[in-house]
Structure formats: C-alpha cells, structure tokens
Amino acid sequence: MTEQQGEHVRIERYCRLAGVSRAGYYRHWQASRPRQEETALRDALQKLSLVYRREGYRPITARLRQQGWVVNHKRVERLRRADNLLCLRKPAFRPATTDSRHRFMIYPNLAARVAPTTVNQLWVSDITYVRLSEEFIYLAVVLDAFSRKVIGWALADHLRAELAVEALEMALSQRDVLPAGLIHHSDRGVQYACGDYIGRLRQAGIAPSMSRAGCPWDNAMAESFMATLKREEVDGRAYRDLLDARGQIGTFLEQVYNRQRLHSALGYRPPDAFEGELPRLACLLHATSKPVVVDRVSA
C-alpha cells in the first residue's frame, strides 16, 4: 500500500525503492484495492443500516455521502439486498402476520414457553458476519439454552445451507440426543428452513422451531451471544484470512467462552463448570422425596 507521502514523490520512485515493477504494482492494486473499498463500504452500510433500521436505501445513500463515500443509490440498493439489510417499516396497527421470503415451510415457535431444566432440551442457533480486510466471512453457532455452551460452530466465506449444517453436525457429534426430546430454535432464514437442514433435524429426532417474523426477541439468547462474541473477540481483532479467523475464533469459543468466561445467568460460572455440576444435582433430586427447585444463581 502506498498512500500519498508528498507532492513530488511519484509511483515510479516507490516501485524502485520497493524493488517491484510499475506494471506489477498496478496489477496488484487493480486486484486488491477495489475489493478493499467494497468491503469497507459494506461495513459502513451494515453499521448505518443497524442504527437507522427504518430508513430505505435512498436515505442511507445520503448518509454514506455525508461520510464522504462516492456512491449512488443503485449500488447501495444492490449491496443491501445482497446482505439482506431490509428496513423495518412502521405499519398501521394490526395483528402480527407471517411473512416468509422463501418457498420452504415455516415452523411454529415451540421454544416460547420452554424453560430447560437440563441439557439437550433446547438448542438455539444463529448466523453472523465477520469482517476481514477484503471480504466478509460468516459464523454459524449452536448453543445449549440450559448452559449457554457453544456445542457447534462453523466458519465459511459463504451463506449456503452447508454452513449451518456443519455447525449442527458438530453439535450432534458432541451430544447424546434422545429421540423426540429436543427442540431446535432458529430464525426463519433459508439456511434453517431448507430441506437439507430440516431433514437432518428430523433424522436426529429433533423438533424444529422458528421465531416470529421481525421479532429478534424470540431468539434473544443467540442474539445476546453474538453481541458478546463481537464485543469480546471479533471487534478487537484484525484477522489475516479465513484460516486465521477460524483459529482465533475457535480458541475463543472453546477455551475462553465455554471454559473461562463467567456467566451471570449461571451463577458466575463457565458453561463447562455449570454442566459439570449436573450429576451432583441429579443425585440430590433423586435422594430427596420432595421436589427441589434448582436456582441457577444459588445452585
């Protein structure tokens, strides 16, 4: 990278000092710089769309121009559509309705009234993006709602269904799932509604559950986890590439989050330690003739 250093320093001199040809420099610039600009623009667009969630692509275009971006509304519209950044319109009062944007079946919210009392009763899933220098990559996770433990995750440079399926397969390999005894909750994204994902859930005897349209609170536990991941790991890193991101994020998920990070909802214990106390609690429940109410903070 060669930013402007003075009025009389030319690219030719930079190339001589660096020992590269001008043609090689321009070939590298043409291959790399536009992708960096596109990634930076998409990142700014993501941030504005989250802050001004009720604004369409034209107001967002104006805000980008105020920040110094040279961009027209057609490009902003295309990028918002590609990243699924849709504005929230404020309709007149009416009962909530189901609005599916794909052809797959939407499943009812089975997790709304479930308060898990042990592991493998309720799993929650979600997908988020991670920014690299020249592109975005995507992380899919599966959490056990009882212990908040990350039991499955996958990282890739695409949003195809196999990303979510890979995270699910990791969770299934780590847990003994009883038939018809587990609910899997997610949003209505096509990755979770498609035939490959639903078929794998059915094969394992897991009941699918989905949030209501435009209601992120239905999947609040997964949303909260993603916020923690961004705040404590992703936002403070500059990953070189997908391989570097996979190594560092994997270390955070499996070593820091599951084994070291204290969770207030678990009585300030890590998920692994909280799950490790389950045999003692099970013996306590079996030994007493009266029902024992186990509080997560006092247990």
N, C-alpha and C positions, 0 to 999 in steps of 0.2 A: 504494500500500500504506500502511495506517495502523495501525501497531501501537499498543497501549495506552501512552500517554505519562504519564498521571496519573489520579487518581481523579475529577477534576472537569472533564475535557475530554471533550466529547461529539462524536459523529459530525457533528452539525449544525454545530458550530463549525469542525471540519475542512473540511467542504464549503464553508462561507463563505470560509474562508481560501484554499482551492484554486480557488474560483470555479466549482464544479460543484454540480449539484443532488443532493439526497439520493437521489432515485429513480435518477439516472444512476449514482451511486456504488454503490448496491445491485445494479443490473443488471450493472455491471462485475464486482462481487465474485462474484455468483452464476455468471457465465460463466467467471471465471478461477480463483478460489480452489479450488473442488473439483478442477479439473484439476491444479493445482499440488500439492495434497495427495495426489492419486492417483499422480502422478509420483514424489513424494518417498517414498511408501510402497513403490512398486515398486522404487525404487532401494535402499531398506533391505532389502527382501525379496531382491533379487538378491544383495546382499553376504552376508546371512545364509545363503542357500542355497548359495553357493560355499564358505563357511567350514564349514558343517555339512551336507556333501553327503549324509550318510547319515540325516538326520532328515526325517520327513514333515511334512505341513502343520500338524499339531497342536503338536509341539514348537516349530516355527518361529513359530507364533502366540503361544506362551507367551514366546518370546524377544522378539518385537515388543512385547508388552505390557510386558515388563520395561524396554524402551527408552522407554516412555511412549505407545505407539500404542494408540488405542482401535479395535480391530479384532477381528472374530470369525473362527473357523476357516473358515467357508464362504467368506468373501471372500478369505482367504489361499489356500484351495484353488483358487478360480477364477482368481486372478492367477497362481499358479504354473503352472496348466495353460495359461493364455494365453501365458505367457513360456517354456513348455517347460522349467520348472525341476523336474526329476524327481529324487528322491532315489536314491542308489545303495545298493541292498540288498546285504547280505553273504550270499550263498548258501552252501550246503554245497559242498565241493569237487566239481567236475565239469568236464568239458571245455567250452571256450567254445562257445556256440551263437549262431546268427544270429537277431536279434530285430528285425524290421522293423515299424515302426508305420505304414506306408503301403502302398498296393497296387502300387507300382512295383517294378521289378526292382532287386535289389541286385547290384552288380558286384564281382568279386574284387579283392583288393588287389594290383595289379600293380607298385606302387611300393616294395614292401617290400625288394626286392633290387636296386633300381636306384640306381647311383651315377653321376649325369650327368657327362659329360666335356666338354660344351659346351652352348650354349643350345638351347632348343626340344627337349629330350629329356624333361623332366619339369616340368609345371606343377602348382602346389598352390593350392587355393582355400579360402576360409573366409568366414564372416559374423559380425559382431559388432554390438553395440548402442552407441549414443552417446546420452547423456542431454542433453536440452535442459531449459528451465525448466518446460515444461508437457507434454512428451511425450518419447517415445523415437524416434530415427531409427536406421537400420540401414546398415551399411557392408559391401559385398562386395568382396573383393580377389582378384586372380590374381597369383601370384608365379612367376618362373622359378627353379626349385630350384637351378640351377647358379650363378647370380649373385645370388640373393636379390632381384632387381629387381622392383619393382611394375610390371607391364605392363598391368594392367587394374584398374579400380575403379569402383564406383558407389555412390551415397548416395541413400536414399529414406526415406519415412516409412511404409513397408510391408515385409512379408516375402514378397511374392508372387514367383513364379519369374522375372518380368522383371527383378528387381533383380540376380540372379545372371547372367542372360543379358546384361544391359547391360555388366557387368564383363567377361564373356567376349568380347563383341563388340569392346570396346576393345582387349583383348589380341590378338585376331585381326587387327585393323586395324594394329597396330604390329609384328607379327611375320610373317615368311615361313615358313609351316608346311609341312614336307614331308609328303606323304601317308604314313600308317602309320608315322610316325617319332616320334610324340609321345604321351606318357601324361599324362592329366589326373587328378589325385588330389584327393579331397574327402572330407568325412564323408558320412553316409547321409541327410542332410537332404532333405526332399521337394523343395527348390529345385533340388538337383543330380540327383535321381533321376527327376524328371518328364520327360514326353515332349518338351517344348519344349527343355530343356537337353540331354538326351541326343541329340535329333535334330540340334541344332546341332553337337555334337561329332562325330557321325557324318558330317555334311555336310562338315566340315573335315578328315576323316580322322584324328581324334584318338581314342585308346582311353580309355574311362572307367575309373577305378579308385576304390575306396572303402575307407575304414577299417573295421576290425572294430568290432562293436558294443561300446560302452562303453570304447573304447580310444583316448583322445586322443593317445597317443604315436605312433600311426600317421600322424598329421598334425602332427607336432611342429613342423615348420618354419613352417607357417601359424600355429599357436598361439603360437609364440615371437614372430612378427612382430606379432600382435595385442597381446601383452603390451608390446612395445616401443612400439607406437603409443599405447596407453593411458598408459604411463608418461611418454613424452617429448612428447606432444602433447595428447591428449584430457583427461587428468586436471588439467592446468593451465589449462584454458580454460573460459570461460562463453559459449558460442555464443548469439547472439541468436535465430536461427531456422535453418531448413534451408539457406537461401541462404548465410548467414554461415558455417555449419559446412562447407558444400561448398567454399567459397573457401579457408578456413584449412586444412582437412584436405587439400585438393588441393595446396596450396602445400607442405605438409609432405611429402606422398608424392612429388611430382615434383621438388621443388627440394632439400629437406633430406635425405630418406631416400635417394633414388636418386643424388643428385649430391654430397652433402656428408658424410653420416654415414659414419664409418669402421666397417667390419665386421671383427671379429677372424677370422671364418672365411674372409675374402677377403684375408688378409694386411694388414689395416687399410687397405683401400681401399674407396671407394664402389662400388656396383654398376656405375654407368656407366663408371668408370675401369677396373674389372676386365674388363668386356666389351670395352672399347676395346683391351685388350692381346691379344685373341684372334687377330687377324691375325698378330701377331708370333710367337705360339706356334705357329700353324698352319704358318708358314714354317719355323720351327725343326724341327718334326716332319717336314716334307717334305724338308728338306735333309739330315738325318742318316739313315744306314742302320740305326741301332739305335733301338729304341723309347725314347722319352723319357717318363719319369714326371714329370708336372707336379704339383707340390705347391702347394696354394692359398696356403700361408703364404710359401713361398720363391719363387713364380713372380713 
